[in-house]
Amino acid sequence: MTTEKKCRDSFVVKTSKVLPSDTNNNGTLFGGKLMAYIDDIASISSMRHSRRNIVTASTDSVDFLHPISEASAVCLEAFVTYTGRTSMEVFVKVIAEDLLTGDRNVCALSFLTMVAIDENGKPTPVPQVVPETDVEKQLFNTAAARAENRKRRRKETGSLAKDFGTGLPW
């Protein structure tokens, strides 16, 4: 297995037209549909980087910055920004384009953590990522702080899960 890969080696673009069946009662893309697109493109990017099966370990917050209207195109771009031993941070940018006017807006940004797994479903090592551009370097250099926030959030969520338990009511 290659020990290093460039960010651009995992770059993925996904574009879809927003159809009526993709929208809510406001005529904008369902948030859950966009979140599924985000997870899908992050999985492709991380598999391209690791050449392994992967699982989603976490999704940082997804802030919906701008609505995505019916008949618009929604374009997602993703690439691996940082790697641990078995995990990969993937950056996803979502852009909407009004296909009639050409107006474009950044609608969401998200970071996901994906973990490579082997044939037995156990975490397995991934190549280290090498940033080249200024944007890639910026994301790489700020990844450790995001990872620390994720660890803290996971610990807090684990504590809440223990407190709430599995008893009824749901």
Phi, psi and omega per residue, in radians:
M1 nan 2.481 3.072
T2 -1.104 2.429 -3.119
T3 -1.564 -0.312 3.117
E4 -2.447 2.553 3.025
K5 -2.481 2.619 3.109
K6 -1.399 2.702 3.088
C7 -0.948 -0.749 -3.063
R8 -1.119 -0.336 3.110
D9 -1.188 -0.352 -3.126
S10 -1.876 0.156 -3.081
F11 -1.184 2.291 -3.122
V12 -2.360 2.473 3.046
V13 -2.171 2.367 3.113
K14 -2.334 2.196 3.132
T15 -2.204 2.373 3.109
S16 -2.435 2.648 3.015
K17 -1.580 2.400 3.140
V18 -1.444 1.983 -3.111
L19 -1.702 2.841 3.133
P20 -0.940 -0.635 -3.131
S21 -1.226 -0.217 3.135
D22 -1.596 -0.036 -2.962
T23 -1.933 2.813 3.075
N24 -1.609 -2.985 -3.103
N25 -1.246 -0.099 3.050
N26 -1.664 0.010 -3.134
G27 1.320 0.376 3.104
T28 -2.094 2.748 -3.087
L29 -0.980 2.297 3.041
F30 -0.973 2.346 3.090
G31 -1.031 -0.694 3.141
G32 -1.143 -0.596 3.090
K33 -1.135 -0.775 3.114
L34 -1.110 -0.699 3.124
M35 -1.112 -0.627 3.073
A36 -1.143 -0.733 3.074
Y37 -1.037 -0.745 -3.118
I38 -1.091 -0.811 3.139
D39 -1.129 -0.682 -3.141
D40 -1.094 -0.861 -3.094
I41 -1.199 -0.594 3.093
A42 -1.146 -0.635 3.128
S43 -1.185 -0.686 3.111
I44 -1.129 -0.794 -3.136
S45 -1.053 -0.808 -3.104
S46 -1.222 -0.575 3.066
M47 -1.231 -0.634 3.089
R48 -1.094 -0.670 3.136
H49 -1.245 -0.832 -2.999
S50 -1.593 -0.406 -3.014
R51 0.962 0.685 3.108
R52 -2.346 2.832 2.930
N53 -1.175 2.687 -3.087
I54 -2.393 2.859 2.955
V55 -2.292 2.645 3.073
T56 -1.434 2.133 3.114
A57 -1.610 -0.642 3.108
S58 -2.835 2.712 2.991
T59 -2.167 2.114 3.041
D60 -1.163 2.997 -3.096
S61 -0.961 2.542 3.036
V62 -1.966 1.904 3.110
D63 -1.687 2.162 3.135
F64 -1.482 1.793 -3.018
L65 -1.477 -0.440 -3.078
H66 -2.704 2.364 3.129
P67 -1.165 2.663 3.117
I68 -1.997 1.914 -3.020
S69 -1.426 2.700 3.026
E70 -0.952 2.495 -3.141
A71 1.349 -0.032 3.022
S72 -1.406 2.887 2.943
A73 -1.719 2.462 3.039
V74 -2.039 2.202 -3.077
C75 -2.116 2.211 3.098
L76 -1.970 2.426 3.052
E77 -2.161 2.427 -3.112
A78 -2.530 2.613 2.982
F79 -2.797 2.736 3.107
V80 -1.309 2.224 -3.095
T81 -1.833 -0.400 -3.024
Y82 -2.776 2.596 3.090
T83 -2.307 2.537 2.924
G84 -1.778 -2.629 3.117
R85 -1.278 -0.790 -3.122
T86 -2.166 -0.093 -3.053
S87 -1.921 2.757 3.122
M88 -2.363 2.324 2.988
E89 -1.601 2.287 -3.142
V90 -2.064 2.257 3.082
F91 -1.665 2.328 3.110
V92 -2.217 2.239 3.062
K93 -2.000 2.338 -3.125
V94 -2.015 2.189 3.133
I95 -2.154 2.355 3.029
A96 -1.862 2.518 3.104
E97 -2.259 2.175 2.994
D98 -1.285 1.984 -3.025
L99 -1.243 -0.271 3.115
L100 -1.565 -0.610 -3.100
T101 -1.802 -0.393 -3.071
G102 1.500 -0.026 3.108
D103 -1.108 2.394 -3.119
R104 -2.223 2.526 3.098
N105 -2.431 2.474 2.936
V106 -1.325 2.103 -3.030
C107 -1.799 -0.431 3.133
A108 -2.869 2.653 2.979
L109 -2.273 2.518 -3.139
S110 -2.661 2.637 3.005
F111 -2.104 2.330 3.092
L112 -2.163 2.632 3.031
T113 -1.929 2.136 -3.139
M114 -2.020 2.498 3.141
V115 -2.065 2.281 3.091
A116 -1.363 2.433 3.125
I117 -2.228 2.664 3.123
D118 -1.572 -2.962 -3.086
E119 -1.110 -0.362 -3.134
N120 -1.734 0.140 3.138
G121 1.363 0.275 -3.132
K122 -1.736 2.532 3.105
P123 -0.973 2.453 -3.095
T124 -2.366 2.593 -3.072
P125 -1.044 2.630 3.117
V126 -2.154 2.725 3.050
P127 -1.107 2.579 3.049
Q128 -1.265 2.600 -3.138
V129 -1.693 2.512 -3.135
V130 -2.084 1.920 3.099
P131 -1.357 2.553 3.136
E132 -2.119 -0.812 -3.066
T133 -1.421 2.936 3.112
D134 -1.071 -0.743 3.126
V135 -1.110 -0.796 3.116
E136 -1.055 -0.738 3.129
K137 -1.144 -0.703 3.114
Q138 -1.070 -0.822 3.135
L139 -1.134 -0.699 3.117
F140 -1.097 -0.795 -3.074
N141 -1.236 -0.355 3.128
T142 -1.768 0.014 -3.077
A143 -1.199 -0.629 -3.110
A144 -1.064 -0.691 3.111
A145 -1.144 -0.717 3.089
R146 -1.109 -0.701 3.135
A147 -1.112 -0.704 3.110
E148 -1.115 -0.707 3.076
N149 -1.093 -0.685 3.124
R150 -1.117 -0.748 3.122
K151 -1.062 -0.769 3.129
R152 -1.101 -0.808 -3.131
R153 -1.101 -0.707 3.136
R154 -1.115 -0.708 3.117
K155 -1.116 -0.764 3.113
E156 -1.110 -0.734 3.126
T157 -1.125 -0.701 3.097
G158 -1.072 -0.709 3.098
S159 -1.124 -0.759 3.101
L160 -1.080 -0.726 3.140
A161 -1.064 -0.713 3.099
K162 -1.121 -0.764 -3.132
D163 -1.075 -0.748 -3.085
F164 -1.421 -0.563 3.076
G165 1.126 -2.852 -3.082
T166 -1.981 0.088 -3.134
G167 -1.206 2.857 3.111
L168 -1.496 2.769 -0.031
P169 -1.322 2.805 -3.102
W170 -1.048 nan nan
